């Protein structure tokens, strides 16, 4: 009985700790730098996984028209990219990605997002031209692919 109570207390402490971490991530002040609309471009899909021979190769790729992307800077100076699609709102950082700033000027911000489960994304936000060009490479999941996309920004 005493061991079970210790296990329950440890589990409860873990849940509280995770909840506090999630709350603290959501509570970090954010400033929107730029908002962008739906992206379109091209992707190259390798045969394998869910990709059959007929679907492999170059394909036109496009977000749903209501898709959005926002570049945010957090209070600590780090960046996050939020995007919405038919599934909901997502954050690169909250999805487990690390966002690394590679080049930042008054007109241009270049970021790299690294995910632990097999994806790398690069973003070139042109604040002057009000657009974003981004790429992603995915591997190790249900499909291996690379895409180059562009979206207009407000």
C-alpha positions in Angstrom: 0.0 0.0 0.0 2.8 2.4 0.9 4.6 1.6 -2.4 1.4 2.3 -4.4 1.0 5.7 -2.7 4.6 6.6 -3.6 4.0 5.6 -7.2 0.8 7.6 -7.3 2.6 10.6 -5.8 5.4 10.3 -8.3 2.9 10.0 -11.2 1.0 13.0 -9.9 4.2 15.0 -9.6 5.1 14.1 -13.2 1.7 15.2 -14.5 1.9 18.5 -12.6 5.4 19.1 -13.9 4.4 18.4 -17.5 1.4 20.7 -17.1 3.5 23.5 -15.6 6.0 23.1 -18.6 3.1 23.3 -21.1 1.6 26.2 -19.3 4.9 28.1 -19.2 5.5 27.5 -22.9 2.0 28.9 -23.7 2.5 31.8 -21.3 5.7 33.1 -22.9 5.1 36.5 -24.5 5.2 36.4 -28.2 5.4 39.2 -30.8 4.3 38.5 -34.4 6.8 39.6 -36.9 5.0 38.6 -40.1 1.8 36.7 -41.1 1.7 34.6 -44.3 -1.0 32.9 -46.3 -1.3 29.5 -48.0 1.9 28.1 -49.6 2.3 26.5 -53.0 5.3 25.0 -54.8 6.7 21.6 -55.8 7.7 18.5 -54.0 9.7 15.5 -55.0 8.4 12.2 -53.5 10.5 9.1 -53.3 8.9 5.7 -54.0 8.3 3.7 -50.8 6.1 3.8 -47.7 2.8 5.2 -48.8 4.2 6.6 -52.0 3.6 4.2 -54.9 5.5 4.2 -58.2 2.8 6.3 -60.0 3.0 9.0 -57.3 6.8 9.2 -57.1 8.7 12.1 -58.6 7.9 15.8 -59.0 4.4 16.9 -58.0 2.7 20.3 -57.7 2.1 20.9 -54.0 -0.3 23.4 -52.3 -1.6 24.2 -48.9 -5.4 24.4 -48.4 -6.5 28.0 -49.1 -7.2 28.7 -45.4 -3.7 27.7 -44.2 -1.7 30.4 -42.4 1.8 30.8 -41.1 3.1 33.3 -38.5 6.7 34.1 -37.5 6.9 35.0 -33.8 9.8 36.2 -31.6 9.6 35.2 -28.0 10.7 37.2 -25.0 13.9 35.3 -24.7 14.8 36.3 -28.3 14.2 32.9 -29.8 11.8 32.3 -32.7 8.8 30.1 -33.3 6.8 29.4 -36.4 3.0 28.8 -36.0 1.0 27.4 -38.7 -2.7 26.4 -39.1 -4.2 23.9 -41.3 -7.3 21.7 -41.4 -6.1 19.8 -38.3 -5.6 22.9 -36.2 -2.9 25.3 -34.9 0.7 24.0 -34.6 3.9 25.5 -33.2 7.4 24.3 -34.4 8.7 24.5 -30.8 5.7 22.8 -29.3 5.9 20.0 -32.0 9.4 19.2 -30.7 11.3 21.3 -33.3 14.3 23.4 -32.5 14.3 26.8 -34.4 17.7 28.1 -35.1 18.2 31.7 -36.5 20.9 31.6 -39.2 20.7 35.1 -40.6 18.7 38.1 -39.3 18.6 41.7 -40.7 16.0 44.4 -40.9 14.7 42.9 -44.2 15.4 39.2 -44.0 15.2 36.4 -41.4 16.5 32.9 -42.2 15.6 30.1 -39.9 16.2 26.3 -39.7 13.8 24.0 -37.9 15.2 20.7 -36.8 12.8 17.9 -35.7 14.1 14.8 -33.8 11.9 12.4 -35.7 13.1 13.0 -39.3 12.4 16.4 -40.7 14.4 19.6 -41.5 12.8 22.8 -42.6 14.4 26.1 -43.8 12.6 29.4 -44.0 13.6 32.6 -45.7 11.2 35.4 -44.6 11.5 38.5 -46.7 10.1 41.3 -44.6 10.8 43.8 -47.5 9.0 41.7 -50.2 6.4 40.4 -47.8 6.8 36.7 -48.7 8.3 33.5 -47.3 10.2 30.8 -49.2 10.5 27.5 -47.3 11.8 24.0 -47.8 11.4 20.8 -46.0 13.0 17.4 -46.2 11.3 14.4 -44.5 12.6 10.9 -44.0 12.0 7.9 -41.8 8.2 8.2 -41.7 5.5 7.1 -44.0 7.1 9.0 -46.9 10.4 10.5 -47.9 10.2 13.8 -49.7 11.6 17.2 -50.3 9.6 20.4 -51.1 10.2 24.0 -52.1 7.2 26.3 -51.2 6.4 30.0 -51.3 3.7 32.0 -49.6 2.6 35.7 -49.8 2.7 37.6 -46.5 0.7 40.6 -45.1 
